[in-house]
Amino acid sequence: MKKIYKGLVLNDYGPGENYATYIMEGSKTIETRMNRLFTYRGDVIICCGKTNSVTAHAGKALCIVELWKGRAMLPADEEAAGVSWHPNRKSLLLRKWRHFDKLFDFAPCAIQKNFQGMFDMFIPDGIKIIPRPDIVPFAEK
């Protein structure tokens, strides 16, 4: 039986705002949401939205990270999140990066409301998962 993963879509809007790619590369180690924290903790596949993204990653599943903690955003989170602090913004701290041996088109098993939330998805047969211990997560102070 295939393992069901949680998926999360981010967009690559263009230079300075390629959020999905930045997470894949490890330069964005905190994801944020306005007024929202997910209750889920665990592995999440980061997907790059197809409609609003402008990079070659549009429509692809990019990597797996562990969403291990959620909390109110702190001003010190700005660099790791790649966005400005806002009192209503929430930080989702990421760690344990894993890449795929090749990117693949993602397809949700079921869409719940919209792609701003998490959804269930599978990794296709034949895709290998490669650990990335070289990517260092955000260190809370």
Secondary structure, DSSP 8 states (H G I E B T S, - for coil): ----EEEEEE-B-STT-BHHHHHHHTS--EEEEET---S--EEEEEEE-SSS--STTTTEEEEEEEEEEEEE--GGGHHHHTS---TTEEEEEEEEEEEEEEEEE--EEE--S-TTS-EEE---TT--EEE-TTS------
